Amino acid sequence: MQYVKTLGAVAVLGTVGALLLKVLMMAMAPVFAMLTGVLVKALMIGLVAGLAFFLYRMFRRRQDEMAA
């Protein structure tokens, strides 16, 4: 009957762990959302900066070719 006590302890520990994980995820959801928003904003700024740099290089080369 020792295995029943062990199995019961493991079951209780698993249930408590799952509940604590659920509470932690609910508490951390706004933090994850904020970090995702910051990451998306940084990606958008990087894409706009990359596009601006690409256009600058493209038009600068045409002006250099026309001047030569």
N, C-alpha and C positions, 0 to 999 in steps of 0.2 A: 504493500500500500504506500510505500515511500514515493513511488513514481507518481501517484495521484497528487501528493503535496507539491512535488516538483513541477508537474504539469500545471497545477493551479497557480503556482507562483509565477510561472512563465506567462500564463494567460493574463493574469492581473497586470504584470509588468508591461506586456504588449499593449493592453488596452489603455493603461495610463500613459504610456509613451505615445500612442496614436492620438490620444486626446490632447496631450501637451503639444505635439507637433501641429495639430490643427489650430490650437490657440495661438501658437507662435506664428504660423503662416497668416492668420487673420491680422495679427498685430503688425506683421512685416509687409503686408500687401501694399500699403501706401508708399512705403520706402521703395519697394521694387518698381512701382508705377512711376515714382518720381525719377528714379535712376534710368528707367526706360525712356522717359520723356527727355531727359538731359542727353541721353545717347542719340536719340533721333534728332534733336536740335543740332547737336555737334555734327552729325552726319550730313544734315541739310546745309549747314554752313560750309562744311568741307566741299560738298558738291558744287555749291555756288562759287566758292573761291576757285575750285578747279576749273569750272567752266569759264570764269572770268580770265584766268591765267591762259587757258587754251585759246580764247578769242584774242587776247592781247598778243600772244605769240603768232597767231595766224595773220593778224593784220599787220604786225610789225615786219614779218617776213615779206609781205606783199609790198610794203613801203620801201624796204631795203632793195627788193628786186626792181622796183620802178626807179629808184634813185641811181642804180648802177648802170 
